[in-house]
Amino acid sequence: MLIQPDGRKYYAIKHPENVSWFQDSDTDIVSIVNPMPGPWQAVGKVSSHNKVLVLSDIWLDVDPLPHRLYQNEQLKFTARLRDKSSAVIDPHFLSHLKLSARLLPLSEEESSTAFRWIDLGLFKDDGAELDEVAGDGEFTLALSVNAPIGEYRLQLQSRNAIAIRTQEQSVFVYPSPMTMAFSETDSENHQVELSRLQLKSQHDGVVAGSLAVHVRRRNPDLTVDVQQGLSEPDQRDLNLLLSTGDQMGLYHWSGWAYATDSMTQRELVFVLPPYYQTVLRSIVTPISPEPFFSSYVAMDNSASLPSISMIVLMNTTLLLLFGGGIMGKRRWDIRQRRFQSSLIFPKD
């Protein structure tokens, strides 16, 4: 329960419209628009673990983002929630806080009231993925620009059950300055399958010698192997041969490509398109001729003349039966064709 300076009481289930109240098993988060000046009181169960945290000027602080973005680019940046100039690090407040990123095409904003946002992700301060430390008040994000070419309004918004803070800026999504493609290639060694990853600069969009790639290959037994490559100092393209292992099954390649933007000198990171390859090959086990030769000699020495004559007689009988069956089948087919032709009536 909250008590205003004038004695009016507010409850989680009963409060005016300028009050928002979120409650769970161990936390109450209350937001009051234009609170009355003066001393407020919080009334509840008394415990050494209870405390009251007052946040009066919360705002979202976001690292500046470049105006020029590229398709399939992955941006790493940091956002944090601040109370005046200090970062908000209260675990009860942060545990319910999420940060969302989305794009709105400016052309649709001007022409229609039904905005169609492009969601880029939902993030938490939980130490997962690129978020470095859980509960430190900083959201470290990997923002993947999966959007068509055009001008957008980028919106970053933090929210919990009662509080929303938003930062917006205009950005333009350009075509990727390089192409990235996997392709199959012939291999002289048939024990492995080869593929090729090709990175090529578009219209000198990246600095010569700045291309690099980090590829992860997931094998059929779910183990992972890593392969890397660098372009030559004077080259704006990169060719990397990728080989499968000696296992049969499905292989999956993924990873990242790196380059430097020729126009802005900004370091770029791109997510490689996923690539799959199924390997189905017969396993040939070499047979040593020595055991076979030894068994043949032993059989030759132990075989008697009557046994060999019996084997020859049985083989001859089988050949005669097989040949007779074939001749009988042919005669039967000829009789059937003659009978069917006799049933065809002449045309008028």
Buried (B, 14 or more C-beta within 10 A) or exposed (E): EBBBEEEEEBEEEEBEEEBBBBEEEEBBBBBBEEBEEEEBEEEEEEEEEEEEEEBEEBBBBBEEBBEBBBBBBBBEBBBBBBBEEEEBBBEEBBBBBBBBBBBBBBEBBEEEEEEEBBEBBEBBBBEEEBBEEEBBBBBBBBBBBBBEEBBBBBBBBBBBBBBEBEBEBEBBBBEBBBEBEBEEEEBEEEEEBBBEBBBBBEEEBBBBBBBBBBBBBBBBEEEEBEBEBBBEEEBBBBEBEBBBBEEEEEBBBBBBBBBBBBEEEEEBBBBBEEBEBEBEEEEEEEEEEEEEEEEEEEEEEEEEEEEEEEEEEEEEEEEEEEEEEEEEEEEEEEEEEEEEEEEEEEEE
